[in-house]
Amino acid sequence: MQRDPVHYGFVVATSVAPPATTKVVTTNRRAGSRPVVATSVAPPAAATTKVVTTSRRRLRSRPLGVLVCALTLAALLATPTLAHHPYFEEGITTSSLSGSPLGVLLWTGLGFLLGAMPFSLWLGRLFLRTDVRRYGDGNPGAANAWRAGGWRVGLAALLLDYLKGVVPVGLAHFAFGISGWALVPVALAPVLGHAFSPFLRFRGGKAVAVTFGAWTGLTLGEIPTVLGLSLVSFLAVQTADAWSVMLGMAVVLLHLLLRRSPPFMLALWAGNVLVLVWKHRHSLRESMQPRPWILKLVGRTR
């Protein structure tokens, strides 16, 4: 005999409609006749019961998500220290995790896995008991985590998304010696993992914070500074966030060309821009509008 799935639930509202009674009075035209009263009783309405159920699978998913989030955070914080351990410096660095094809493949997989971790979504469920995708533009990223829970949750989500790019790219490049064209898949992996997370059915975030992280792991503060200043400048003069990101990446390209960066850096930039354009494709349909202070300034000059 097949058993029904077990659910945990509780009744939150119950209402039963009373039977309806209808009286019809008919009167004969003859004088002295008594009115005839006919009574009909309608069957009672069905009871309405609302039950909120929570399946065992959903109850188990919360502790699992918290555990994965905690372990990943511990790994992100511990890896810089472990990279300087003698065992890693003398053993792994000179063998499988260096610039060999196997090492590139391993770092690419690790970067994609870290990038795919939906920290903003997990933080929202852990501390706010809500889905951050219900806020803003429905994106599972740090911006909507900020909208849902304020600056504390938003800042934590932003930092974790940033570290998803810094840690794998920085360790692969500076600690394990991966360089040149081998850095292209390694640096793009966390961006792709965040944008197309398998944990979210390949519907991830817009990959802005992890882009800053990947370029930090590659160039330290050089490209993130250029991108950050450009992004803030464009946001200050116009209202379209997506166009600010695109214009900021255009300034990054100009900077790379002026400093005569190697071709693999330009290829990495192109791959990064393709991901950002795809994730912002709907927002890019909006036209750029100047900020009110710009309009006031232009009006005064006239």
C-alpha positions in Angstrom: 0.0 0.0 0.0 1.4 3.4 -1.0 1.7 5.9 1.8 1.0 9.6 1.4 3.9 12.0 1.9 4.2 13.3 5.5 3.8 17.0 6.0 4.0 19.2 9.0 1.2 21.7 9.2 -1.2 23.7 11.3 -4.7 25.1 10.8 -4.7 28.8 10.6 -8.3 29.6 9.7 -11.6 27.6 9.7 -15.0 29.0 8.7 -18.3 27.2 8.2 -21.2 29.0 6.6 -24.6 28.4 8.4 -27.5 26.8 6.5 -29.4 29.4 4.5 -33.2 29.7 5.2 -35.5 31.3 2.7 -39.2 32.1 3.5 -41.7 32.7 0.7 -45.0 34.2 1.6 -48.0 33.8 -0.8 -51.3 35.4 -0.2 -54.6 34.4 -1.8 -56.7 37.2 -3.2 -59.8 35.9 -1.4 -60.7 37.8 1.7 -60.0 36.0 4.9 -57.6 33.5 3.5 -54.5 32.8 5.4 -51.1 33.5 3.9 -49.1 30.4 3.0 -45.5 30.4 4.2 -43.1 28.1 2.3 -39.7 27.5 3.9 -36.7 26.1 2.0 -33.4 25.3 3.6 -30.2 25.3 1.5 -27.5 22.8 2.3 -24.7 24.2 4.4 -21.6 25.5 2.6 -18.6 23.4 2.7 -16.1 24.2 5.5 -13.2 26.3 4.3 -9.9 25.3 5.9 -6.5 26.8 5.1 -3.6 24.6 6.1 0.0 25.7 5.9 2.3 22.8 5.4 6.0 22.5 5.3 7.5 19.4 3.8 10.4 17.5 5.4 12.6 18.3 2.4 12.1 22.1 3.0 12.8 21.7 6.7 16.0 19.9 5.9 17.1 22.4 3.3 17.6 25.3 5.7 20.2 23.6 8.0 21.9 22.3 4.8 22.1 25.8 3.3 23.4 27.2 6.6 26.0 24.5 6.8 27.2 25.1 3.3 27.3 28.8 3.8 29.3 28.5 7.0 31.8 26.0 5.5 32.3 28.1 2.4 32.8 31.3 4.4 35.4 29.4 6.6 37.2 28.2 3.4 37.2 31.7 2.0 38.8 33.1 5.1 41.3 30.2 5.6 42.6 29.9 2.1 45.0 32.9 2.2 46.7 31.4 5.3 46.8 27.9 3.9 48.4 29.1 0.7 51.6 30.1 2.6 51.7 26.8 4.5 54.9 24.8 3.7 52.9 21.8 2.5 51.1 23.8 -0.1 54.1 25.8 -1.1 56.4 22.8 -1.6 53.9 20.1 -2.6 50.8 21.3 -4.5 52.3 24.4 -6.0 54.9 22.5 -7.9 52.6 19.8 -9.1 48.9 19.7 -10.0 47.7 23.2 -9.1 50.3 25.2 -11.0 50.1 26.3 -14.6 49.4 22.8 -16.0 46.2 22.0 -17.8 45.0 20.0 -14.8 45.7 22.9 -12.5 43.9 25.3 -14.8 40.9 22.9 -14.9 40.9 22.5 -11.1 41.0 26.3 -10.4 38.3 26.9 -13.1 36.0 24.4 -11.4 36.7 25.8 -8.0 36.1 29.3 -9.2 32.8 28.4 -10.8 31.7 26.5 -7.7 32.5 29.5 -5.4 30.9 31.9 -7.8 27.7 29.8 -7.9 27.2 30.0 -4.1 24.1 32.2 -3.7 25.2 33.9 -0.5 22.7 36.8 -0.8 19.8 34.3 -1.0 21.2 32.2 1.9 21.7 35.2 4.1 18.2 36.4 3.4 16.7 33.0 4.4 19.0 32.7 7.4 18.6 36.1 9.0 15.5 37.6 7.4 13.4 34.4 6.8 12.6 35.8 3.4 13.6 35.4 -0.3 15.5 38.5 -1.4 14.3 37.8 -5.0 11.0 39.3 -3.9 12.6 42.7 -3.6 13.7 45.1 -6.3 14.3 43.6 -9.7 14.1 40.0 -8.5 17.8 39.5 -8.7 19.4 37.1 -6.1 22.2 39.6 -5.5 23.6 41.9 -2.8 21.5 44.9 -3.9 18.2 43.2 -3.2 19.7 41.7 0.0 20.4 45.3 1.0 16.8 46.3 0.2 15.4 43.4 2.1 17.5 43.6 5.3 19.3 46.9 5.4 23.0 47.6 5.3 24.1 44.8 7.6 22.8 42.0 5.5 23.5 43.9 2.3 27.1 44.6 3.2 27.7 41.0 4.2 26.3 39.8 0.9 28.3 42.3 -1.1 31.5 41.3 0.7 30.9 37.6 0.1 30.1 38.1 -3.6 33.3 40.1 -3.9 35.4 37.4 -2.2 34.0 34.8 -4.6 36.1 36.4 -7.3 39.1 37.5 -5.2 39.9 34.2 -3.6 40.1 31.7 -6.5 41.6 34.2 -9.0 44.1 35.7 -6.5 45.3 32.3 -5.3 45.6 30.8 -8.8 47.6 33.8 -10.0 49.7 35.0 -7.1 50.1 31.8 -5.0 50.2 29.1 -7.6 51.7 30.9 -10.6 49.0 30.6 -13.2 49.4 33.4 -15.8 48.8 34.3 -19.4 46.0 32.8 -21.3 45.4 30.2 -18.6 44.0 33.0 -16.5 41.1 33.6 -18.8 39.0 30.6 -17.8 40.1 30.9 -14.2 39.1 34.6 -13.9 35.8 34.1 -15.9 34.7 31.1 -13.9 33.5 32.9 -10.7 31.7 35.5 -12.9 29.9 32.7 -14.9 29.2 30.8 -11.7 27.5 33.8 -10.1 25.5 34.7 -13.3 24.4 31.1 -14.1 24.3 29.4 -10.7 23.3 25.7 -10.9 22.0 26.2 -7.3 19.3 28.5 -8.7 18.5 26.6 -11.9 21.1 28.7 -13.8 19.4 32.0 -12.9 22.0 33.9 -10.9 22.8 37.5 -10.2 24.1 40.3 -12.4 27.7 39.6 -11.5 28.9 43.2 -10.7 30.4 42.5 -7.3 32.1 39.3 -8.4 33.5 41.2 -11.4 35.2 43.6 -9.0 36.5 40.6 -7.1 37.9 38.8 -10.2 39.8 41.8 -11.4 41.1 42.4 -7.9 42.5 38.9 -7.9 44.1 39.6 -11.2 45.4 43.2 -10.9 45.0 43.9 -7.2 43.6 47.5 -6.9 44.4 48.8 -10.4 41.3 47.8 -12.5 38.8 47.8 -9.6 39.8 51.4 -8.9 39.3 52.4 -12.5 36.0 50.6 -12.7 34.8 51.8 -9.3 35.6 55.5 -10.0 34.0 55.3 -13.4 30.9 53.6 -12.1 30.4 56.2 -9.3 30.9 59.0 -11.8 28.4 57.7 -14.2 25.9 57.0 -11.5 26.2 60.5 -10.2 25.2 62.1 -13.5 22.5 59.7 -14.9 19.9 57.3 -13.5 20.4 54.0 -15.4 22.4 51.6 -13.3 23.0 49.1 -16.2 24.4 51.8 -18.5 26.7 53.0 -15.7 28.1 49.4 -15.6 28.6 49.3 -19.3 30.2 52.7 -19.5 32.5 51.8 -16.6 33.6 48.7 -18.5 34.2 50.9 -21.5 36.6 53.0 -19.4 38.3 49.8 -18.3 38.9 48.9 -21.9 40.3 52.3 -22.6 42.7 51.9 -19.7 43.8 48.5 -20.8 44.5 49.8 -24.3 46.5 52.8 -23.0 48.7 50.7 -20.8 49.2 48.2 -23.7 47.9 45.2 -21.8 48.5 41.7 -23.2 45.9 40.1 -25.5 44.6 37.7 -22.9 43.6 40.6 -20.7 41.5 42.0 -23.6 39.9 38.6 -24.1 39.1 38.4 -20.4 37.5 41.9 -20.6 35.4 40.8 -23.7 34.1 37.7 -21.9 33.3 39.6 -18.8 31.4 42.3 -20.8 29.4 39.6 -22.7 28.2 38.2 -19.4 27.3 41.6 -18.0 25.4 42.6 -21.2 23.4 39.4 -21.1 22.5 39.8 -17.4 21.6 43.5 -17.9 19.8 43.1 -21.2 16.4 44.1 -19.9 17.7 47.1 -18.0 19.7 48.3 -21.0 16.4 48.9 -22.8 15.9 51.9 -20.5 17.3 55.2 -21.7 19.7 57.2 -19.8 18.2 60.2 -17.9 20.3 63.0 -16.4 20.1 63.5 -12.6 17.9 66.5 -11.4 21.0 68.4 -10.3 22.4 68.2 -13.8 19.1 69.6 -15.2 19.2 72.4 -12.6 22.8 73.2 -13.5 22.1 73.3 -17.2 19.1 75.5 -16.6 21.1 78.0 -14.6 23.8 78.2 -17.3 21.2 79.1 -19.8 
